[in-house]
Amino acid sequence: MDETAVRQERPARQELPARQELPARQVRPVRLEAGATASAPALLLRPWRPEDAAAVAEAYQDPVLRRWAAVTVRDEADALAWVRVQSDGWESGERLAFAVLEAQPDGGEGRLAGHVVLKAPHEEQPEVGYWTAAHARGRGVAPRALNTLTDWAFTAFPGATRLRLLHQVDNSASCRVAEKTGYGLDAVLPAAPPEFPRDGHLHVRVATV
C-alpha cells in the first residue's frame, strides 16, 4: 500500500515540451498499458492530472483504502494537493506515480481504477506502492498494473536491480498482490510506532538478466 504524504504547495506544472532538456534526474512522463483479461478491460497508466482530483476524493471515501493509507484525503481540496505531490515527483524524478484507468472500447480513458507508484527509481532498490478503487476490486487491477510498472522500471532504470514492496503484516490483500506479481517475501520488519504501528512485510522482486 502506498503511503503518500500530502503537501500544500505550488500548483503542478505542465509537462515539458519534447525538445526541452530535462534536469538530471527528471523523468519524462510516459503512458503504459496492461492487457485486458477475459473478464476485465485493459488498463491505461498515465501520470496524474489536476482534473483527477474529484476521482481521488471519491476513491478515498472507501474505508478500506483509508485504513491502509497514511494520507488523509477528506475532500477534493486534499485530493488536489495529493495530485500535486505526484506531479512534483515527476519533476524531481524521485516519485513516478500513475493513475490507473480502465480502457474504453475505443481506447479512451474510462473510470479511475487505482494508483501505482515507483519511488526513488534512480536507486539500486526502488520501492513500489499501489491502491485499488473500491469499485474496481476483483478485476486484477493491482496485479496487472504492478506487473506493468515493474517491467517498465527494470527496462527504464537499468541500475535498479531489486524492487521493494512493503505493507503492514495484517494487510492480506496487499500480500496477495505481491505474491501474484512475483514479489517474494524477504523479511518481516518490526513495528516502529507511531508511523508503523505493526510489523510489516518486505517483499522483493529481482531483475532478471
C-alpha positions in Angstrom: 0.0 0.0 0.0 1.3 3.4 -0.9 1.8 5.9 1.9 1.9 9.3 0.3 2.4 12.5 2.3 0.2 15.3 1.3 1.8 18.7 1.0 0.1 22.0 0.2 2.5 23.5 -2.3 2.7 25.1 -5.7 0.4 24.1 -8.5 1.5 21.2 -10.7 3.5 22.3 -13.7 2.6 21.2 -17.3 4.6 18.5 -18.9 7.8 19.8 -20.6 7.8 20.2 -24.4 9.5 17.3 -26.1 12.6 19.4 -27.2 13.3 20.9 -23.8 16.2 19.2 -21.9 15.2 17.6 -18.6 17.0 18.2 -15.3 19.5 15.4 -14.5 17.1 13.2 -12.5 13.8 14.3 -14.0 11.9 11.6 -15.9 9.8 12.3 -19.0 6.2 11.3 -18.3 5.2 8.1 -20.1 1.9 6.2 -20.8 1.8 2.4 -20.1 -0.8 -0.2 -20.9 -1.8 -3.5 -19.3 -3.7 -6.0 -21.4 -7.3 -7.0 -20.9 -8.4 -10.3 -19.3 -11.4 -12.5 -20.1 -13.5 -10.6 -17.6 -11.8 -7.2 -17.3 -10.9 -4.4 -19.7 -7.3 -3.2 -20.5 -5.7 -0.7 -18.2 -4.1 2.6 -19.0 -1.4 4.0 -16.8 -0.5 7.7 -17.1 0.8 10.5 -14.8 -1.8 12.1 -12.6 -3.5 15.3 -13.7 -5.3 18.1 -11.7 -8.6 17.1 -13.2 -8.3 13.7 -11.5 -8.8 15.3 -8.1 -12.6 14.6 -7.9 -12.0 10.9 -8.7 -9.3 10.7 -6.0 -11.6 12.3 -3.4 -14.3 9.7 -4.3 -11.8 6.8 -4.0 -10.7 8.0 -0.5 -14.3 7.7 0.7 -13.7 4.0 0.9 -13.0 2.9 4.5 -10.7 0.0 3.3 -8.5 2.5 1.4 -8.4 4.9 4.3 -7.5 2.1 6.7 -4.2 1.4 5.0 -3.2 4.8 3.6 -1.1 7.1 5.7 -2.6 10.0 3.8 -5.7 11.9 4.9 -7.8 12.9 1.9 -11.1 14.4 3.2 -12.3 16.3 0.2 -11.4 17.5 -3.3 -9.0 20.2 -2.0 -7.0 17.5 -0.2 -7.2 15.3 -3.3 -5.8 18.2 -5.5 -2.9 18.6 -3.0 -2.2 14.9 -3.3 -2.2 15.1 -7.1 0.3 18.0 -6.9 2.6 15.8 -4.9 2.5 13.2 -7.7 3.3 15.9 -10.3 6.2 17.2 -8.2 7.5 13.6 -8.1 7.9 13.5 -11.8 9.7 16.9 -11.9 12.2 15.8 -9.2 12.5 12.3 -10.7 12.0 10.8 -7.2 8.4 9.6 -7.3 6.8 8.3 -10.5 3.1 7.9 -9.9 0.5 6.7 -12.4 -3.3 6.9 -12.4 -4.7 3.6 -13.4 -7.8 3.8 -15.6 -9.9 1.1 -17.2 -9.7 1.5 -21.0 -12.9 2.1 -23.0 -13.7 0.1 -26.2 -12.5 3.0 -28.4 -9.2 3.2 -26.5 -10.2 6.2 -24.5 -9.8 6.6 -20.7 -12.5 5.2 -18.5 -13.1 5.4 -14.8 -10.3 5.7 -12.3 -9.4 2.2 -11.1 -6.3 2.7 -9.0 -2.8 4.0 -8.5 0.7 2.7 -8.8 4.0 4.4 -7.9 7.7 3.8 -8.3 9.7 5.6 -5.6 13.4 6.5 -5.8 13.8 5.0 -9.3 17.4 6.0 -9.7 18.5 4.0 -6.6 19.6 0.4 -6.7 16.5 -0.8 -4.7 13.4 1.4 -5.5 10.1 0.9 -3.8 6.7 0.3 -5.4 3.3 1.1 -4.0 -0.3 0.9 -5.1 -4.0 1.0 -4.3 -7.2 0.0 -6.0 -10.5 1.9 -6.0 -13.3 0.1 -4.3 -15.5 -0.3 -7.4 -12.6 -1.9 -9.4 -11.6 -4.6 -6.9 -11.8 -8.2 -8.0 -10.7 -7.4 -11.6 -7.0 -7.9 -11.1 -6.3 -4.2 -11.3 -3.4 -4.0 -8.8 -1.5 -7.1 -10.1 -1.8 -6.1 -13.7 -0.8 -2.5 -13.1 2.0 -3.5 -10.8 3.4 -6.0 -13.3 3.3 -3.3 -16.0 5.1 -0.8 -13.7 7.7 -3.4 -12.7 8.6 -4.4 -16.3 8.9 -0.7 -17.2 11.0 0.1 -14.2 13.6 -2.6 -14.9 13.8 -1.5 -18.5 13.9 2.2 -17.9 16.2 2.2 -14.9 18.9 -0.5 -15.5 20.6 0.4 -12.2 17.6 -0.8 -10.3 18.4 -4.4 -9.5 15.7 -5.1 -6.9 12.3 -3.6 -6.4 10.9 -3.5 -2.8 7.2 -3.7 -1.8 6.2 -3.0 1.8 2.9 -3.4 3.6 1.6 -3.9 7.1 1.6 -7.6 8.2 -2.2 -7.8 8.5 -2.8 -6.4 5.1 -3.5 -9.7 3.5 -4.9 -8.2 0.2 -1.6 -6.4 -0.4 0.3 -9.6 0.4 -1.7 -11.5 -2.3 -0.9 -8.8 -4.8 2.8 -9.1 -4.0 2.7 -12.9 -4.4 0.8 -12.8 -7.7 3.3 -10.4 -9.2 6.5 -12.3 -8.2 7.4 -10.2 -5.2 8.7 -12.8 -2.8 8.6 -12.3 1.0 12.0 -11.2 2.0 11.7 -10.2 5.7 9.3 -9.3 8.5 10.1 -5.8 9.7 9.5 -4.9 13.3 6.9 -2.2 14.2 8.2 1.3 14.5 5.4 3.4 16.2 3.8 5.8 15.6 4.4 5.8 11.9 4.4 2.0 11.6 2.3 0.7 14.5 2.5 -3.0 13.5 5.1 -5.3 12.0 5.5 -5.2 8.2 6.3 -7.5 5.3 9.1 -6.7 2.9 8.6 -8.3 -0.5 11.3 -8.2 -3.2 11.4 -8.8 -6.9 14.8 -9.1 -8.5 15.6 -8.1 -12.1 16.2 -11.0 -14.5 19.3 -10.9 -16.6 
